[in-house]
């Protein structure tokens, strides 16, 4: 099943992870540590909540409670 995934998808994902960490460590260096850490811990919650705003979706109790 994983063999059917194109190589460009793996490359894009790897570069995305590298870019995320480069920006994260840059933010830790430039911003106060508490603010940079808060953003790092809140982004998964924001992804779950904002995913309910995608086309064909709606915000449900599970989005708001995190379940």
C-alpha angles and dihedrals in degrees: 000000000000090000089068091062110100119244091239089064091056091047092049092049093048092049090047092055091047091049092048092054093043090054092042095053090043090053091049089053096046104033131053108278095238093056095045091048092049091055091048092053096042101051095080089052091049091050091054095046096043093046087074088066094061118112111281093016134097133200108258134181090265091060092052097043094044095237 
